[in-house]
Amino acid sequence: MPARGGGAALPALGVVLIWLFLLVFLVYPLLRIFYDAFSDDAGRITLANFVAFARDPFYVRSLVNSLLLGLGTVVTTSVVGFAVAFLLVRFDFVGRNLFSYLTLIPIISPPLVGVLGFTFIMGRAGTVNVLLEDWLGLARPINFVYGLHGVLLVETLHLFPMITLNVVDALAKIDPALEEAAESVGARAWTTWRTITLPLTTPGYVAGALLVFIWTFSDFATPLVLGVHDLLASQAYLNIVQFVDRRIFRMGIVISALMVVLAVVFLVAARQYVAIKDYSSLAYSRIARRRLAPLGQAGAVAFLSLVMLLSFIPYLGVGLASVGKGWSLTPFPVQYTLQYFERVIVEAPKYIVNSFLYSGSPSSGASSSACRSRGSSRGRGCPGATSSTASTR
């Protein structure tokens, strides 16, 4: 009997610890954000902050731009992600296994690293523009990345694996008998795809599309690097980290609360859309991959190679910048060195150690509080020091 009681207590303790963790690190921060957003400097509950947001044309434009950018990224990642997933699941061609691994890599890089790599290669003074000026004599560089179109490009090449992974799993679970039945009654390939295959991938696709939209909607690093400030995430960050105007700081909190509400609305809407239909399949038998003809294999390899080439631009740019010296108005660095790695590893190893500690620690918020309690919130080494200082003003 004591053993049974102890065995029952452990799961209960685990549930309590999980809820405690969620309350401290999720519920409380969200409640604090909403309290600050719906209150004035005297602590009175008010809607004046949201009224001021709605009356400001710049913030309204930022909201519209964020929604359009999120929807546009979902569209572009869906086109690329579906095409890649369909080729990998349904067809057999040279290099298919290699491409199935390579498609996972673009999502690994942090957004800031990816966008910096793009600016090194495709910026106004990047490799592509310098080569075009040398070869074609262009008088002015081509703007590949600076602006909303650049953010859309970077986000698409970074996030399309989210669609691919979810669609690959959904396609693999479709019963081949359904498509064979449609073909047996005379349905063409496009009709079968539109009426059978595509609807059955909806749950997986919607999950991936929702992740893409929320990621794009909340990303502030990529737009800021590319000079796009009229987006909600960018304005939330810029307003909160400034220390001049308390009203602007409060507006940053309002934008953050609005982004949380919109994210929840999109999540609920996506779940309701999936729930209104039944997406069951008869079996999980695997569909045999069809061997492409030589011309088809060449097209598939060319398409996937182009996608991978564009997706790996950030790694190329960051890799060259990390070992290059004198890279200014030249297509590639003039000299190469490893001294930058030496400086990071030898002179500043704490940054590497801290990155591993924070990535593996579930209580980074507690570490930040401990850091502030040691009186170092004004100094270096305390994550969130800027926002903490601003919130006490």
C-alpha positions in Angstrom: 0.0 0.0 0.0 2.7 2.6 0.8 4.3 1.8 -2.6 1.0 2.5 -4.3 0.6 5.8 -2.5 4.1 6.9 -3.4 3.6 5.9 -7.0 0.4 8.0 -7.2 2.0 11.0 -5.6 4.8 11.3 -8.2 2.5 11.9 -11.1 0.5 14.4 -9.0 3.7 16.2 -8.1 4.8 16.3 -11.7 1.4 17.9 -12.7 1.8 20.5 -9.9 5.3 21.4 -11.0 4.2 21.7 -14.6 1.3 24.0 -13.7 3.6 26.0 -11.4 6.1 26.4 -14.2 3.4 27.6 -16.6 1.9 30.0 -14.0 5.3 31.6 -13.2 6.8 31.8 -16.7 3.7 32.0 -19.0 0.6 33.1 -17.2 2.1 35.8 -14.9 4.1 37.5 -17.7 1.0 37.6 -20.0 -1.2 38.9 -17.2 1.4 41.6 -16.5 1.5 42.6 -20.1 -2.3 42.9 -20.3 -2.4 44.8 -17.0 0.1 47.4 -18.3 -1.7 47.6 -21.6 -5.1 48.3 -20.0 -3.9 50.7 -17.3 -2.6 54.2 -17.2 0.4 55.6 -15.2 -1.8 55.8 -12.1 -2.8 52.1 -12.3 -6.4 52.8 -13.4 -8.0 50.4 -15.9 -8.6 52.2 -19.2 -9.0 51.6 -22.9 -7.3 54.9 -23.8 -4.1 53.1 -24.8 -5.9 51.0 -27.5 -7.9 54.1 -28.6 -4.6 55.9 -29.1 -3.3 52.9 -31.1 -6.3 52.9 -33.4 -6.1 56.6 -34.0 -2.4 56.6 -35.0 -2.1 56.0 -38.8 1.4 54.7 -38.5 0.4 51.9 -36.0 -2.6 51.0 -38.1 -0.4 50.7 -41.2 2.0 48.6 -39.1 -0.8 46.3 -38.2 -1.9 46.0 -41.8 1.6 45.4 -43.0 2.2 42.7 -40.4 -1.0 40.9 -41.4 -0.2 41.1 -45.1 3.4 40.0 -44.6 2.2 37.0 -42.5 -0.3 36.0 -45.1 2.1 36.5 -48.0 4.7 34.4 -46.3 2.1 31.6 -45.7 1.3 31.7 -49.5 4.9 31.6 -50.7 6.0 29.0 -48.1 3.0 26.9 -49.1 3.9 26.9 -52.7 7.5 26.0 -52.1 6.8 23.7 -49.2 4.1 21.7 -51.0 6.2 21.3 -54.1 9.2 20.1 -52.2 7.1 17.7 -50.0 5.2 16.3 -53.0 8.5 15.6 -54.9 10.1 13.9 -51.9 7.0 11.7 -51.0 5.6 10.7 -54.4 8.6 10.5 -56.7 12.0 8.8 -56.8 14.9 10.5 -58.4 18.7 10.9 -58.1 19.6 12.6 -54.8 16.2 12.3 -53.2 17.5 11.1 -49.9 20.1 13.9 -49.8 17.5 16.6 -50.6 15.2 15.2 -47.9 17.9 16.0 -45.3 19.0 19.3 -46.8 15.4 20.7 -46.7 15.6 20.6 -42.9 18.7 22.8 -42.6 17.3 26.3 -43.5 15.1 26.4 -40.4 18.0 25.7 -38.1 19.7 29.0 -38.4 18.5 31.9 -36.1 16.6 34.6 -38.0 19.2 37.3 -37.3 22.0 35.1 -38.7 20.0 34.4 -41.8 19.2 37.9 -42.6 22.8 39.1 -42.0 23.9 36.4 -44.4 21.5 37.6 -47.0 22.8 41.2 -46.7 26.4 40.1 -47.2 25.4 38.3 -50.5 22.4 40.2 -51.8 22.7 43.6 -50.2 23.3 46.8 -52.1 27.1 46.3 -51.7 26.8 42.5 -51.5 28.4 39.9 -53.7 25.6 39.7 -56.3 25.4 43.4 -56.9 29.2 43.8 -57.1 29.4 41.0 -59.7 26.5 42.5 -61.7 28.1 45.9 -61.6 31.4 44.4 -62.8 29.9 42.2 -65.5 27.0 44.4 -66.8 28.2 47.8 -65.7 25.1 48.6 -63.7 25.0 52.3 -62.5 22.9 51.6 -59.4 22.7 48.4 -57.3 19.5 46.3 -57.4 17.5 46.3 -54.2 17.1 42.6 -53.6 16.4 42.6 -49.8 15.7 46.0 -48.4 12.0 46.5 -47.9 8.9 44.3 -47.3 9.7 42.2 -50.4 13.1 41.4 -48.9 11.5 40.4 -45.6 9.1 38.1 -47.5 12.1 36.5 -49.4 14.1 35.9 -46.3 11.2 34.5 -44.3 10.1 32.3 -47.1 13.5 30.7 -47.6 13.8 30.3 -43.8 10.4 28.9 -43.0 9.3 26.8 -45.9 10.6 23.6 -44.1 7.8 24.1 -41.6 5.3 23.5 -44.4 7.3 20.7 -45.9 7.7 18.7 -42.7 4.0 18.8 -41.9 2.9 18.1 -45.5 5.3 15.2 -45.9 3.8 13.6 -42.8 0.3 14.2 -44.0 1.0 12.9 -47.6 2.6 9.7 -46.2 -0.6 8.9 -44.3 -3.0 9.1 -47.2 -4.5 5.8 -48.2 -3.5 5.2 -51.9 -6.9 3.4 -52.5 -8.6 6.8 -52.3 -6.6 8.3 -55.2 -6.8 5.0 -57.1 -10.6 5.1 -56.7 -10.8 8.6 -58.1 -8.6 7.7 -61.0 -10.7 4.6 -61.7 -13.8 6.8 -62.3 -12.0 9.0 -64.7 -10.7 11.8 -62.5 -7.7 13.6 -63.9 -4.5 14.1 -61.9 -5.3 17.7 -61.0 -8.9 16.8 -60.0 -7.6 14.0 -57.8 -5.1 16.3 -56.2 -7.7 19.1 -55.6 -10.5 16.9 -54.3 -8.7 14.0 -52.5 -5.0 14.7 -51.8 -5.1 18.3 -50.8 -8.1 18.1 -48.4 -6.5 15.1 -46.6 -3.3 17.1 -46.0 -5.3 20.0 -44.4 -4.6 19.2 -40.7 -0.9 19.0 -41.2 -0.8 21.9 -43.6 -2.8 24.2 -41.3 -0.5 23.4 -38.4 2.6 24.3 -40.5 0.9 27.4 -41.9 -0.1 28.6 -38.5 3.5 28.3 -37.3 4.8 30.2 -40.3 2.3 33.0 -39.8 2.9 33.5 -36.1 6.7 33.3 -36.6 6.6 35.9 -39.3 4.1 38.0 -37.4 6.3 38.1 -34.3 9.8 38.4 -35.9 11.3 41.8 -35.3 15.0 41.1 -36.1 14.6 40.4 -39.8 12.6 43.6 -40.6 14.9 45.8 -38.5 18.0 44.6 -40.3 16.3 45.2 -43.7 15.2 48.7 -42.7 11.5 47.9 -42.3 10.1 49.6 -39.2 6.3 49.8 -39.9 5.5 46.3 -38.6 4.0 45.5 -35.2 6.9 43.4 -33.9 9.5 46.0 -34.9 7.5 48.8 -33.2 6.9 46.8 -30.1 10.7 46.2 -29.7 11.7 49.8 -30.6 9.1 51.3 -28.3 10.0 49.2 -25.3 13.8 49.5 -25.4 13.7 53.3 -25.7 14.1 55.3 -22.4 12.9 58.7 -23.5 9.1 58.7 -23.7 6.9 56.8 -21.2 3.9 57.1 -23.6 5.9 55.4 -26.4 7.0 52.7 -23.9 3.3 52.1 -23.0 2.4 51.8 -26.7 5.0 49.1 -27.0 3.2 47.1 -24.3 -0.1 47.7 -26.0 1.3 46.4 -29.3 2.7 43.3 -27.5 -0.7 42.6 -25.9 -2.4 43.0 -29.3 0.0 40.6 -30.9 -0.7 38.0 -28.2 -4.5 38.4 -28.8 -4.1 38.1 -32.5 -1.9 35.0 -32.2 -4.6 33.3 -30.0 -7.3 34.3 -32.4 -5.4 32.8 -35.3 -4.7 29.6 -33.3 -8.4 29.2 -32.3 -9.6 29.9 -35.9 -7.2 27.4 -37.3 -8.3 24.7 -34.9 -11.9 25.4 -35.5 -11.4 25.2 -39.3 -9.7 21.8 -39.0 -12.4 20.6 -36.6 -15.4 21.3 -38.9 -14.5 18.4 -41.1 -13.4 14.8 -40.7 -10.0 14.1 -42.2 -9.8 10.4 -41.5 -8.2 7.9 -44.0 -8.8 4.3 -44.5 -5.3 3.1 -43.9 -1.7 4.2 -43.5 -0.3 2.0 -46.3 2.6 3.7 -48.0 2.2 4.9 -51.6 4.9 3.6 -53.9 7.1 6.3 -55.3 7.1 6.6 -59.0 10.5 6.7 -60.8 10.8 9.9 -62.8 11.9 9.9 -66.4 15.4 11.4 -67.1 13.8 14.8 -68.1 11.6 14.8 -65.0 14.5 13.9 -62.8 16.5 16.8 -64.3 13.7 19.1 -63.6 13.2 17.9 -60.0 16.9 18.1 -59.2 17.1 21.6 -60.8 14.2 22.9 -58.8 15.3 21.5 -55.5 18.9 22.6 -56.1 17.7 26.2 -56.8 15.6 26.2 -53.6 18.6 24.8 -51.6 21.0 27.3 -53.2 18.8 30.2 -52.2 18.2 28.8 -48.7 21.9 28.4 -48.1 22.8 32.0 -49.0 22.8 33.0 -45.3 25.3 30.3 -44.4 27.6 31.3 -47.3 27.4 35.0 -46.3 28.0 34.4 -42.6 30.7 31.8 -43.3 32.6 34.2 -45.6 32.2 37.1 -43.2 33.5 35.1 -40.3 36.8 34.3 -42.0 37.1 37.3 -44.3 39.0 40.6 -44.0 38.6 43.7 -46.2 35.2 42.7 -47.6 34.0 46.0 -48.9 32.8 46.7 -52.5 34.4 43.4 -53.5 32.5 40.2 -54.4 34.4 38.2 -51.9 36.8 38.9 -49.0 40.2 40.1 -49.9 41.9 38.2 -47.2 41.0 35.2 -45.0 41.8 34.7 -41.3 40.7 32.7 -38.3 41.5 35.4 -35.8 37.8 36.2 -35.2 37.2 32.7 -34.0 40.3 32.9 -31.8 39.0 36.1 -30.2 35.6 34.6 -29.5 36.9 31.4 -28.1 39.9 32.7 -26.2 38.9 36.3 -25.2 35.2 35.9 -24.8 34.3 32.3 -24.0 31.5 33.4 -21.6 29.2 34.2 -24.6 29.4 30.6 -25.8 29.0 29.2 -22.3 26.0 31.5 -21.6 24.4 30.5 -24.9 24.6 26.8 -23.9 23.4 27.5 -20.4 20.4 29.5 -21.4 19.4 27.1 -24.2 19.4 24.2 -21.9 17.9 25.8 -18.8 14.1 25.9 -18.3 14.5 28.8 -15.8 16.2 31.5 -17.7 13.7 34.0 -16.3 14.8 33.0 -12.8 18.4 33.5 -13.8 17.6 36.9 -15.1 16.0 37.8 -11.8 19.0 36.5 -9.9 21.2 38.6 -12.1 19.3 41.7 -11.3 19.3 40.9 -7.6 23.0 41.0 -7.6 22.8 44.6 -8.6 24.1 44.1 -12.2 21.0 45.2 -14.1 22.8 48.3 -15.3 25.8 46.4 -16.5 26.6 43.8 -19.1 25.6 40.2 -18.8 22.0 40.5 -17.7 19.5 39.4 -20.3 16.5 41.7 -20.4 18.3 44.5 -18.5 17.0 47.1 -21.0 13.4 46.1 -20.7 13.7 45.8 -16.9 15.1 49.2 -16.6 12.4 50.7 -18.9 9.6 49.1 -16.9 10.7 50.7 -13.7 10.6 54.2 -15.1 
